[in-house]
Amino acid sequence: MAMIEEFFINSETSSDSCLSIIPILFPEGTPDVMLCSLAGAALYVLTTGKHEYWKQVIFAIVSFFGGVYSAGVVAEIITALINSLLYKLNHSVSITISHPVGALVGSSVFVTVLLKLLNRYHVE
């Protein structure tokens, strides 16, 4: 019986240590940012079907990480673009784009830009 209890204690400890690594790997990794980044990666993989299966898996992983890490920057860029257009229409209106929206857009655009650069310089 003691052996079974020891197993459960060790498995809880290891799962806690794995969960404590997530904030270190993803500084912007709130659950909503991660979910939207995953949705952007899925959007990219489902809309492009011209690659081999293993390449699409790698592109999905790169897209997910790119979306999580670029969420804040992409949200600020979108905010600046929309606010500059709104300033021309009405000077008193401004909006703020949240980080999950930046993760969604960033993850779907990240791999597209990367593939355009690779194709431009003929890297395979």
PEWONOR-V50712 format. One line per field, one symbol per residue. ss: DSSP state (h for helix, s for strand, l for the rest). A space follows every 50 residues. Layout:
ss = ???
This chain:
ss = lhhhhhhhhhhhhhhhhhhhhhhhhlllllhhhhhhhhhhhhhhhhhlll llhhhhhhhhhhhhhhhhhlhhhhhhhhhhhhhhhhhhhlllllllllhh hhhhhhhhhhhhhhhhhhhhllll
